[in-house]
Amino acid sequence: MTDLTEVSTDSGHAQQPESAQRPAVDGRLLVWAALIAVSAAAAFVVARSFTGRREPDPTSTRIQSLIDEANQLLRSLDEQKRD
């Protein structure tokens, strides 16, 4: 007799439509997706803050000054050609 009761209660749960359970799954999926997105954004901000604190490399500073000087010389040559 208990077997029939268990079967009837199990069959009642098995006959529930999937659409009734789907919103709960979608809600959990959205919560997890949001949690992952927030974690990734926080990790990016932390990593970016650590990389931004380095002092400029003397070699790159010198290269940039040489590039600026070359650009200035090119501009002055262009102005001389126009005159």
ChimeraX attribute file (.defattr): number of C-alpha atoms within 10 A of each C-alpha:
attribute: neighborCount
match mode: 1-to-1
recipient: residues
	/A:1	5
	/A:2	7
	/A:3	7
	/A:4	9
	/A:5	10
	/A:6	11
	/A:7	10
	/A:8	12
	/A:9	10
	/A:10	11
	/A:11	11
	/A:12	10
	/A:13	9
	/A:14	10
	/A:15	8
	/A:16	10
	/A:17	9
	/A:18	9
	/A:19	8
	/A:20	9
	/A:21	10
	/A:22	11
	/A:23	11
	/A:24	11
	/A:25	11
	/A:26	11
	/A:27	11
	/A:28	12
	/A:29	12
	/A:30	12
	/A:31	12
	/A:32	12
	/A:33	12
	/A:34	12
	/A:35	12
	/A:36	12
	/A:37	12
	/A:38	12
	/A:39	12
	/A:40	12
	/A:41	12
	/A:42	12
	/A:43	12
	/A:44	11
	/A:45	11
	/A:46	11
	/A:47	11
	/A:48	11
	/A:49	11
	/A:50	9
	/A:51	9
	/A:52	9
	/A:53	8
	/A:54	8
	/A:55	7
	/A:56	9
	/A:57	9
	/A:58	9
	/A:59	9
	/A:60	10
	/A:61	11
	/A:62	11
	/A:63	12
	/A:64	12
	/A:65	12
	/A:66	12
	/A:67	12
	/A:68	12
	/A:69	12
	/A:70	12
	/A:71	12
	/A:72	12
	/A:73	12
	/A:74	12
	/A:75	12
	/A:76	11
	/A:77	11
	/A:78	11
	/A:79	10
	/A:80	9
	/A:81	8
	/A:82	6
	/A:83	5
